[in-house]
Amino acid sequence: MTTSALLRHGREHARVLLEGLESWAHSKGFSNLDDARGLLSTTREPDAESRERAGYVSVLEAAGRTYGSL
């Protein structure tokens, strides 16, 4: 989606995207984007493989609910 927005609005639109991300981060209590960087990294998990598998299964289940049985 980011690429589509930049292709449609030009590379100067990157500033709009960054400002929106910074605004969101501040609304969530982060003082800057670096505070949020890496928080969802699976490498921080003791059992990253299980988390990755659970995420994959969740995506399949959501697709099934949206598009019917796969």
Biopython code that builds the backbone (N, CA, C, O; Angstrom):
import numpy as np
from Bio.PDB.StructureBuilder import StructureBuilder

atoms = [
    (1, "MET", "N", (0.818, -1.182, 0.000)),
    (1, "MET", "CA", (0.000, 0.000, 0.000)),
    (1, "MET", "C", (0.866, 1.252, 0.000)),
    (1, "MET", "O", (0.504, 2.260, -0.607)),
    (2, "THR", "N", (1.977, 1.192, 0.661)),
    (2, "THR", "CA", (2.867, 2.350, 0.686)),
    (2, "THR", "C", (3.374, 2.658, -0.718)),
    (2, "THR", "O", (3.403, 3.815, -1.137)),
    (3, "THR", "N", (3.771, 1.623, -1.434)),
    (3, "THR", "CA", (4.260, 1.819, -2.797)),
    (3, "THR", "C", (3.179, 2.427, -3.673)),
    (3, "THR", "O", (3.448, 3.344, -4.449)),
    (4, "SER", "N", (1.954, 1.921, -3.551)),
    (4, "SER", "CA", (0.848, 2.464, -4.334)),
    (4, "SER", "C", (0.626, 3.943, -4.024)),
    (4, "SER", "O", (0.416, 4.743, -4.936)),
    (5, "ALA", "N", (0.672, 4.306, -2.751)),
    (5, "ALA", "CA", (0.477, 5.705, -2.361)),
    (5, "ALA", "C", (1.589, 6.587, -2.931)),
    (5, "ALA", "O", (1.325, 7.696, -3.396)),
    (6, "LEU", "N", (2.824, 6.100, -2.895)),
    (6, "LEU", "CA", (3.933, 6.894, -3.425)),
    (6, "LEU", "C", (3.863, 7.011, -4.944)),
    (6, "LEU", "O", (4.179, 8.063, -5.499)),
    (7, "LEU", "N", (3.450, 5.941, -5.618)),
    (7, "LEU", "CA", (3.302, 6.012, -7.066)),
    (7, "LEU", "C", (2.177, 6.973, -7.462)),
    (7, "LEU", "O", (2.290, 7.708, -8.443)),
    (8, "ARG", "N", (1.112, 6.956, -6.699)),
    (8, "ARG", "CA", (-0.037, 7.813, -7.007)),
    (8, "ARG", "C", (0.231, 9.283, -6.677)),
    (8, "ARG", "O", (-0.127, 10.168, -7.454)),
    (9, "HIS", "N", (0.859, 9.544, -5.526)),
    (9, "HIS", "CA", (0.997, 10.913, -5.035)),
    (9, "HIS", "C", (2.408, 11.486, -5.157)),
    (9, "HIS", "O", (2.624, 12.663, -4.868)),
    (10, "GLY", "N", (3.358, 10.673, -5.577)),
    (10, "GLY", "CA", (4.742, 11.130, -5.707)),
    (10, "GLY", "C", (5.540, 10.898, -4.438)),
    (10, "GLY", "O", (4.984, 10.680, -3.362)),
    (11, "ARG", "N", (6.847, 10.951, -4.587)),
    (11, "ARG", "CA", (7.715, 10.623, -3.453)),
    (11, "ARG", "C", (7.601, 11.606, -2.302)),
    (11, "ARG", "O", (7.927, 11.260, -1.166)),
    (12, "GLU", "N", (7.143, 12.831, -2.570)),
    (12, "GLU", "CA", (6.964, 13.797, -1.484)),
    (12, "GLU", "C", (5.870, 13.354, -0.514)),
    (12, "GLU", "O", (5.780, 13.862, 0.604)),
    (13, "HIS", "N", (5.044, 12.409, -0.947)),
    (13, "HIS", "CA", (3.978, 11.882, -0.083)),
    (13, "HIS", "C", (4.558, 11.068, 1.087)),
    (13, "HIS", "O", (3.861, 10.801, 2.066)),
    (14, "ALA", "N", (5.810, 10.684, 0.981)),
    (14, "ALA", "CA", (6.457, 9.942, 2.071)),
    (14, "ALA", "C", (6.407, 10.751, 3.368)),
    (14, "ALA", "O", (6.254, 10.177, 4.446)),
    (15, "ARG", "N", (6.532, 12.066, 3.276)),
    (15, "ARG", "CA", (6.481, 12.921, 4.466)),
    (15, "ARG", "C", (5.112, 12.803, 5.127)),
    (15, "ARG", "O", (5.028, 12.744, 6.354)),
    (16, "VAL", "N", (4.039, 12.769, 4.340)),
    (16, "VAL", "CA", (2.681, 12.625, 4.875)),
    (16, "VAL", "C", (2.556, 11.289, 5.608)),
    (16, "VAL", "O", (1.983, 11.218, 6.695)),
    (17, "LEU", "N", (3.097, 10.233, 5.002)),
    (17, "LEU", "CA", (3.033, 8.911, 5.629)),
    (17, "LEU", "C", (3.803, 8.889, 6.946)),
    (17, "LEU", "O", (3.315, 8.358, 7.944)),
    (18, "LEU", "N", (4.985, 9.455, 6.949)),
    (18, "LEU", "CA", (5.795, 9.487, 8.179)),
    (18, "LEU", "C", (5.134, 10.314, 9.271)),
    (18, "LEU", "O", (5.138, 9.925, 10.439)),
    (19, "GLU", "N", (4.566, 11.456, 8.891)),
    (19, "GLU", "CA", (3.885, 12.282, 9.888)),
    (19, "GLU", "C", (2.681, 11.554, 10.480)),
    (19, "GLU", "O", (2.414, 11.667, 11.676)),
    (20, "GLY", "N", (1.958, 10.810, 9.653)),
    (20, "GLY", "CA", (0.831, 10.022, 10.153)),
    (20, "GLY", "C", (1.287, 8.936, 11.106)),
    (20, "GLY", "O", (0.657, 8.694, 12.136)),
    (21, "LEU", "N", (2.387, 8.281, 10.758)),
    (21, "LEU", "CA", (2.929, 7.226, 11.624)),
    (21, "LEU", "C", (3.410, 7.815, 12.949)),
    (21, "LEU", "O", (3.173, 7.236, 14.010)),
    (22, "GLU", "N", (4.075, 8.945, 12.890)),
    (22, "GLU", "CA", (4.536, 9.602, 14.116)),
    (22, "GLU", "C", (3.359, 10.029, 14.991)),
    (22, "GLU", "O", (3.407, 9.891, 16.214)),
    (23, "SER", "N", (2.316, 10.540, 14.369)),
    (23, "SER", "CA", (1.127, 10.945, 15.118)),
    (23, "SER", "C", (0.494, 9.738, 15.812)),
    (23, "SER", "O", (0.100, 9.817, 16.976)),
    (24, "TRP", "N", (0.400, 8.629, 15.090)),
    (24, "TRP", "CA", (-0.157, 7.406, 15.667)),
    (24, "TRP", "C", (0.699, 6.949, 16.853)),
    (24, "TRP", "O", (0.171, 6.613, 17.913)),
    (25, "ALA", "N", (2.024, 6.940, 16.666)),
    (25, "ALA", "CA", (2.932, 6.488, 17.723)),
    (25, "ALA", "C", (2.771, 7.346, 18.976)),
    (25, "ALA", "O", (2.732, 6.819, 20.088)),
    (26, "HIS", "N", (2.680, 8.637, 18.805)),
    (26, "HIS", "CA", (2.515, 9.536, 19.956)),
    (26, "HIS", "C", (1.183, 9.285, 20.646)),
    (26, "HIS", "O", (1.095, 9.344, 21.872)),
    (27, "SER", "N", (0.125, 8.998, 19.848)),
    (27, "SER", "CA", (-1.192, 8.736, 20.452)),
    (27, "SER", "C", (-1.195, 7.439, 21.264)),
    (27, "SER", "O", (-2.037, 7.249, 22.142)),
    (28, "LYS", "N", (-0.245, 6.552, 20.962)),
    (28, "LYS", "CA", (-0.126, 5.283, 21.688)),
    (28, "LYS", "C", (0.881, 5.353, 22.820)),
    (28, "LYS", "O", (1.136, 4.355, 23.494)),
    (29, "GLY", "N", (1.457, 6.538, 23.032)),
    (29, "GLY", "CA", (2.359, 6.720, 24.167)),
    (29, "GLY", "C", (3.837, 6.567, 23.860)),
    (29, "GLY", "O", (4.654, 6.594, 24.781)),
    (30, "PHE", "N", (4.204, 6.409, 22.610)),
    (30, "PHE", "CA", (5.614, 6.325, 22.237)),
    (30, "PHE", "C", (6.149, 7.735, 22.058)),
    (30, "PHE", "O", (5.469, 8.589, 21.489)),
    (31, "SER", "N", (7.345, 7.982, 22.531)),
    (31, "SER", "CA", (7.916, 9.322, 22.378)),
    (31, "SER", "C", (8.503, 9.511, 20.984)),
    (31, "SER", "O", (8.614, 10.639, 20.504)),
    (32, "ASN", "N", (8.883, 8.406, 20.326)),
    (32, "ASN", "CA", (9.369, 8.474, 18.953)),
    (32, "ASN", "C", (9.216, 7.092, 18.310)),
    (32, "ASN", "O", (8.873, 6.122, 18.986)),
    (33, "LEU", "N", (9.467, 7.012, 17.032)),
    (33, "LEU", "CA", (9.284, 5.743, 16.317)),
    (33, "LEU", "C", (10.270, 4.670, 16.771)),
    (33, "LEU", "O", (9.948, 3.482, 16.742)),
    (34, "ASP", "N", (11.462, 5.076, 17.187)),
    (34, "ASP", "CA", (12.444, 4.098, 17.660)),
    (34, "ASP", "C", (11.936, 3.310, 18.868)),
    (34, "ASP", "O", (12.322, 2.157, 19.058)),
    (35, "ASP", "N", (11.074, 3.919, 19.684)),
    (35, "ASP", "CA", (10.521, 3.226, 20.850)),
    (35, "ASP", "C", (9.628, 2.051, 20.435)),
    (35, "ASP", "O", (9.501, 1.079, 21.180)),
    (36, "ALA", "N", (9.021, 2.135, 19.274)),
    (36, "ALA", "CA", (8.115, 1.084, 18.808)),
    (36, "ALA", "C", (8.825, 0.053, 17.933)),
    (36, "ALA", "O", (8.333, -1.063, 17.768)),
    (37, "ARG", "N", (9.955, 0.411, 17.384)),
    (37, "ARG", "CA", (10.665, -0.457, 16.437)),
    (37, "ARG", "C", (11.044, -1.791, 17.081)),
    (37, "ARG", "O", (11.689, -1.834, 18.128)),
    (38, "GLY", "N", (10.629, -2.870, 16.433)),
    (38, "GLY", "CA", (11.013, -4.212, 16.843)),
    (38, "GLY", "C", (10.165, -4.846, 17.934)),
    (38, "GLY", "O", (10.434, -5.981, 18.327)),
    (39, "LEU", "N", (9.151, -4.151, 18.434)),
    (39, "LEU", "CA", (8.355, -4.695, 19.540)),
    (39, "LEU", "C", (7.599, -5.966, 19.157)),
    (39, "LEU", "O", (7.331, -6.804, 20.018)),
    (40, "LEU", "N", (7.255, -6.118, 17.891)),
    (40, "LEU", "CA", (6.526, -7.305, 17.458)),
    (40, "LEU", "C", (7.417, -8.326, 16.771)),
    (40, "LEU", "O", (6.926, -9.273, 16.156)),
    (41, "SER", "N", (8.711, -8.138, 16.875)),
    (41, "SER", "CA", (9.648, -9.059, 16.255)),
    (41, "SER", "C", (9.536, -10.444, 16.885)),
    (41, "SER", "O", (9.563, -10.587, 18.107)),
    (42, "THR", "N", (9.410, -11.450, 16.041)),
    (42, "THR", "CA", (9.313, -12.813, 16.568)),
    (42, "THR", "C", (10.638, -13.294, 17.148)),
    (42, "THR", "O", (10.663, -14.276, 17.890)),
    (43, "THR", "N", (11.736, -12.621, 16.823)),
    (43, "THR", "CA", (13.025, -13.041, 17.386)),
    (43, "THR", "C", (13.100, -12.747, 18.876)),
    (43, "THR", "O", (13.966, -13.281, 19.569)),
    (44, "ARG", "N", (12.194, -11.896, 19.382)),
    (44, "ARG", "CA", (12.150, -11.596, 20.816)),
    (44, "ARG", "C", (11.386, -12.663, 21.586)),
    (44, "ARG", "O", (11.441, -12.698, 22.816)),
    (45, "GLU", "N", (10.680, -13.525, 20.881)),
    (45, "GLU", "CA", (9.846, -14.549, 21.502)),
    (45, "GLU", "C", (10.684, -15.779, 21.852)),
    (45, "GLU", "O", (11.542, -16.181, 21.066)),
    (46, "PRO", "N", (10.447, -16.381, 23.021)),
    (46, "PRO", "CA", (11.166, -17.606, 23.356)),
    (46, "PRO", "C", (10.756, -18.763, 22.439)),
    (46, "PRO", "O", (11.557, -19.660, 22.176)),
    (47, "ASP", "N", (9.504, -18.741, 21.950)),
    (47, "ASP", "CA", (9.015, -19.794, 21.059)),
    (47, "ASP", "C", (8.473, -19.149, 19.783)),
    (47, "ASP", "O", (7.280, -19.228, 19.490)),
    (48, "ALA", "N", (9.368, -18.514, 19.034)),
    (48, "ALA", "CA", (8.981, -17.748, 17.852)),
    (48, "ALA", "C", (8.295, -18.610, 16.808)),
    (48, "ALA", "O", (7.391, -18.142, 16.116)),
    (49, "GLU", "N", (8.708, -19.856, 16.684)),
    (49, "GLU", "CA", (8.124, -20.731, 15.672)),
    (49, "GLU", "C", (6.641, -20.976, 15.934)),
    (49, "GLU", "O", (5.847, -20.998, 14.993)),
    (50, "SER", "N", (6.259, -21.159, 17.182)),
    (50, "SER", "CA", (4.851, -21.358, 17.520)),
    (50, "SER", "C", (4.034, -20.100, 17.232)),
    (50, "SER", "O", (2.908, -20.186, 16.741)),
    (51, "ARG", "N", (4.592, -18.954, 17.533)),
    (51, "ARG", "CA", (3.893, -17.695, 17.263)),
    (51, "ARG", "C", (3.693, -17.511, 15.762)),
    (51, "ARG", "O", (2.620, -17.107, 15.314)),
    (52, "GLU", "N", (4.725, -17.810, 14.998)),
    (52, "GLU", "CA", (4.635, -17.681, 13.545)),
    (52, "GLU", "C", (3.565, -18.619, 12.989)),
    (52, "GLU", "O", (2.776, -18.219, 12.133)),
    (53, "ARG", "N", (3.534, -19.839, 13.461)),
    (53, "ARG", "CA", (2.539, -20.818, 13.015)),
    (53, "ARG", "C", (1.131, -20.369, 13.406)),
    (53, "ARG", "O", (0.202, -20.494, 12.607)),
    (54, "ALA", "N", (0.962, -19.852, 14.615)),
    (54, "ALA", "CA", (-0.347, -19.391, 15.071)),
    (54, "ALA", "C", (-0.828, -18.225, 14.204)),
    (54, "ALA", "O", (-2.015, -18.136, 13.890)),
    (55, "GLY", "N", (0.076, -17.342, 13.823)),
    (55, "GLY", "CA", (-0.284, -16.233, 12.951)),
    (55, "GLY", "C", (-0.737, -16.718, 11.590)),
    (55, "GLY", "O", (-1.697, -16.193, 11.024)),
    (56, "TYR", "N", (-0.052, -17.717, 11.064)),
    (56, "TYR", "CA", (-0.403, -18.293, 9.765)),
    (56, "TYR", "C", (-1.786, -18.931, 9.825)),
    (56, "TYR", "O", (-2.596, -18.748, 8.916)),
    (57, "VAL", "N", (-2.053, -19.672, 10.883)),
    (57, "VAL", "CA", (-3.355, -20.313, 11.049)),
    (57, "VAL", "C", (-4.453, -19.255, 11.181)),
    (57, "VAL", "O", (-5.533, -19.414, 10.612)),
    (58, "SER", "N", (-4.193, -18.201, 11.910)),
    (58, "SER", "CA", (-5.174, -17.118, 12.062)),
    (58, "SER", "C", (-5.520, -16.495, 10.714)),
    (58, "SER", "O", (-6.684, -16.199, 10.446)),
    (59, "VAL", "N", (-4.523, -16.298, 9.874)),
    (59, "VAL", "CA", (-4.759, -15.727, 8.547)),
    (59, "VAL", "C", (-5.621, -16.672, 7.719)),
    (59, "VAL", "O", (-6.541, -16.227, 7.033)),
    (60, "LEU", "N", (-5.339, -17.954, 7.773)),
    (60, "LEU", "CA", (-6.146, -18.926, 7.032)),
    (60, "LEU", "C", (-7.584, -18.948, 7.523)),
    (60, "LEU", "O", (-8.515, -19.024, 6.720)),
    (61, "GLU", "N", (-7.773, -18.883, 8.842)),
    (61, "GLU", "CA", (-9.125, -18.876, 9.397)),
    (61, "GLU", "C", (-9.882, -17.618, 8.982)),
    (61, "GLU", "O", (-11.062, -17.690, 8.641)),
    (62, "ALA", "N", (-9.218, -16.474, 9.009)),
    (62, "ALA", "CA", (-9.857, -15.218, 8.599)),
    (62, "ALA", "C", (-10.237, -15.270, 7.126)),
    (62, "ALA", "O", (-11.311, -14.806, 6.744)),
    (63, "ALA", "N", (-9.368, -15.826, 6.305)),
    (63, "ALA", "CA", (-9.680, -15.958, 4.879)),
    (63, "ALA", "C", (-10.882, -16.869, 4.672)),
    (63, "ALA", "O", (-11.728, -16.608, 3.816)),
    (64, "GLY", "N", (-10.953, -17.926, 5.448)),
    (64, "GLY", "CA", (-12.088, -18.836, 5.356)),
    (64, "GLY", "C", (-13.393, -18.158, 5.728)),
    (64, "GLY", "O", (-14.421, -18.393, 5.094)),
    (65, "ARG", "N", (-13.355, -17.317, 6.755)),
    (65, "ARG", "CA", (-14.557, -16.584, 7.157)),
    (65, "ARG", "C", (-14.967, -15.569, 6.097)),
    (65, "ARG", "O", (-16.154, -15.339, 5.869)),
    (66, "THR", "N", (-13.987, -14.975, 5.463)),
    (66, "THR", "CA", (-14.254, -13.932, 4.478)),
    (66, "THR", "C", (-14.657, -14.513, 3.126)),
    (66, "THR", "O", (-15.609, -14.045, 2.501)),
    (67, "TYR", "N", (-13.933, -15.530, 2.681)),
    (67, "TYR", "CA", (-14.107, -16.036, 1.324)),
    (67, "TYR", "C", (-14.736, -17.427, 1.272)),
    (67, "TYR", "O", (-14.893, -17.986, 0.187)),
    (68, "GLY", "N", (-15.088, -17.980, 2.394)),
    (68, "GLY", "CA", (-15.657, -19.321, 2.425)),
    (68, "GLY", "C", (-14.572, -20.355, 2.571)),
    (68, "GLY", "O", (-13.391, -20.020, 2.656)),
    (69, "SER", "N", (-14.957, -21.581, 2.600)),
    (69, "SER", "CA", (-14.031, -22.683, 2.813)),
    (69, "SER", "C", (-12.986, -22.733, 1.704)),
    (69, "SER", "O", (-13.314, -22.654, 0.520)),
    (70, "LEU", "N", (-11.723, -22.866, 2.104)),
    (70, "LEU", "CA", (-10.635, -22.906, 1.110)),
    (70, "LEU", "C", (-10.303, -24.316, 0.715)),
    (70, "LEU", "O", (-9.414, -24.533, -0.108)),
]
sb = StructureBuilder()
sb.init_structure("model")
sb.init_model(0)
sb.init_chain("A")
sb.init_seg("    ")
for serial, (resi, resn, name, xyz) in enumerate(atoms, 1):
    if name == "N":
        sb.init_residue(resn, " ", resi, " ")
    sb.init_atom(name, np.array(xyz, "f"), 0.0, 1.0, " ", f" {name:<3s}", serial, name[0])
structure = sb.get_structure()
